[in-house]
Amino acid sequence: MSVLEINPSYYRDLFAQWTSTHKSLPEFPKDQKEQLVALHFVMMAFQEGVDYSEEDLNQGIKDRNLFATDHIQIRSNLITNGFIKRIKDKQTASYRPSRLFLDKANWDPAIPGIS
């Protein structure tokens, strides 16, 4: 498996493509490298070291969602790809930003939130 390279130029180009004037929202990317960029953008709504309730997590996702995909699917992708960890105690669950996603690609440290 080749290592995915994600640099600021690639990130900016995708973001520009997703936010250009369209009549409808773009579909969530199917390509793994593009998914990582999309999920990273969403994850930037959350502060490292802070635990979030499900309600707060969902609201943060909704606020950053650029796609014609619901927040539940994006939340699932965030967890699966190591951007968010689900923390369970006896009665409640909370969510905490994680840096495990850094293992999925070679991220340029010039991208905000990477270094």
N, C-alpha and C positions, 0 to 999 in steps of 0.2 A: 504494500500500500504506500502510495506516495504521500509525502507530508504536504499538507495544505499550507500555502503561504498567504497571509492576509496582511496587506500593507495599507497605509493611509490612502494612497491613490485609488486602490481597488475599492476600499470602503466608501470613499467620497463618490466614486462613479456609481456604485450601486445605490447609494442614498439618493443621488440626483435622479437616477432612473426611476426609483420608487416614488419620489415626491414631485416628479414633473406633472404638468397639467394633464390629467386623465379624466374621462367622464365617469370612471368607476375606480375603486381601489384595486391595486394589483393583487394577484393571488400570492399566497405565501410561497416562497421559493421551494423547489424540490431538490435543487442542487445543495449538497451538504455545505460547501464553502459559503454559498449565499445564505443558507439558513443560519450559519454561525454568525454572520454579520448582522442579519436581521434580529436574531436573539440578543446579540450584544447590545444593539441599539435599544431594545426594549429594557434590557437589564440595567441600563444606565439610569433608569428611574429610581433605582434602589441604592441605598448606602451600605457599603460593606460594614459588617459587624452589627447590623441592626436586624432584629427579628420583626417580621411582618405578619399580621393576621391574614387569614385568607381573604377577607374583605379588602384590606389595604393592598395586598398583592394584586388582586383582581383589578382594583382601581388604577394602580400604577401601570399595569399591562394595558388596560383600556386607553389610558392617557397617551401611551407611546405607540399604540398599534397603528401601523401604516397599511395594513393588509385586510383583505376581505376574508379574514379568518377570525373566529371568535376567541375570546380571551382564555377559554378553557383549553383549547388546543395549543395555544401559545404557552400557557402555564405548563402543560404537560411536556412540551418541547424544551422549555427552560430547565425543568427538572431532569429530563432524560439526557440532556447535553451538558449537565454540570454547571449551569449558571445559577441555579437555586437549589438549596437543600431543604427537604421537608423535615422539620424537627417535631417529633411527637413526644408528648408527655402523657400522663395518665388520662387526662380529660380533653386536652386541646391539641391542636396542631398549629405550628407557626412555620414560617418560611424565612430562610436566611440566604443572602447572596453567597455564592461559592465561587472559587476560582478554579474549579476542576475543569472548566471549559478550556482553559489554557493548554491542556494536554491534547486537545482535538486538532490543533493547528499551530503553525509557527506564526505567532502574532507579533507584529512590529510594535516595539514599546512606545513609538510615537503616537499610537492610537490611544485616545483618552480612556482611562480605566484599565489599561493593560499593565503598566509598570507599577 
